[in-house]
Amino acid sequence: MANLGPTGFDATGVEPTTDFDPLPAGKYIAEVSNSDMRPNNKGTGEYLWLEFTVLDGPYATRKVWAQLNLINPSQQAVEIAQRELLALCRAVGKLRVQDSVELHGIPLEVNVKIKNDPEYGASNVIRGYKEIGGNKSSTVPVAAPQWKQPATKTTSRQRPHRRRTQPHQPPLRWSTLPFHLGRSGNGRTSGQRITDG
């Protein structure tokens, strides 16, 4: 037995802890609700810790987290973190950020997956960020490239362009050209004009 102190323990004034299963994999509307730079376990760098709160649906108020290794001995880890942070900044329409608090409170779509860890069990990871209406920073609209333009139908007035035919010419003979082709020192073909001697 253990003595809980002179006043005992009053369970009426305490919220119970809840052990949530991971969110099902899918896309959720959420917002960054908390953030902090924290040292990593090895003490060799720092990561940006981000807390997201789901805003709607049956899982509203649930939390998911992300860790971005922005300061790390591994350059690859830093590059991955920077790409994730770039995607997050674009999703909330903030392309220049001085403090992570600037990312807070702006709804966005997060793509949540489930990661199975043999030691800690199943947990959620965020695998993508996407803007929702109104978040994109204002930019000048750019016309779609020509290869993406819809094909135009020809009408009776529009006739397909036809190449003009040239009158028949005899085949060209290399001996009649005023220069000959040779190889320059760099391996490229160069033309050298032949002059009458």
Stockholm file with secondary structure:
# STOCKHOLM 1.0

chainA/1-197         MANLGPTGFDATGVEPTTDFDPLPAGKYIAEVSNSDMRPNNKGTGEYLWLEFTVLDGPYATRKVWAQLNLINPSQQAVEIAQRELLALCRAVGKLRVQDSVELHGIPLEVNVKIKNDPEYGASNVIRGYKEIGGNKSSTVPVAAPQWKQPATKTTSRQRPHRRRTQPHQPPLRWSTLPFHLGRSGNGRTSGQRITDG
#=GR chainA/1-197 SS CCCCCTTCCCGGGSCCCCCCCCCCSEEEEEEEEEEEEEECTTSSCEEEEEEEEECSSTTTTCEEEEEEEEECSCHHHHHHHHHHHHHHHHHTTCSSCSSGGGGBTCCEEEEEEEEEETTTEEEEEEEEEECCTTCSCCCCCCCCCGGGSCCCCCCSSCCCCCCCCCCCCCCCCGGGSSEEEEECTTSCEEEEECCCC
#=GC SS_cons         CCCCCTTCCCGGGSCCCCCCCCCCSEEEEEEEEEEEEEECTTSSCEEEEEEEEECSSTTTTCEEEEEEEEECSCHHHHHHHHHHHHHHHHHTTCSSCSSGGGGBTCCEEEEEEEEEETTTEEEEEEEEEECCTTCSCCCCCCCCCGGGSCCCCCCSSCCCCCCCCCCCCCCCCGGGSSEEEEECTTSCEEEEECCCC
//
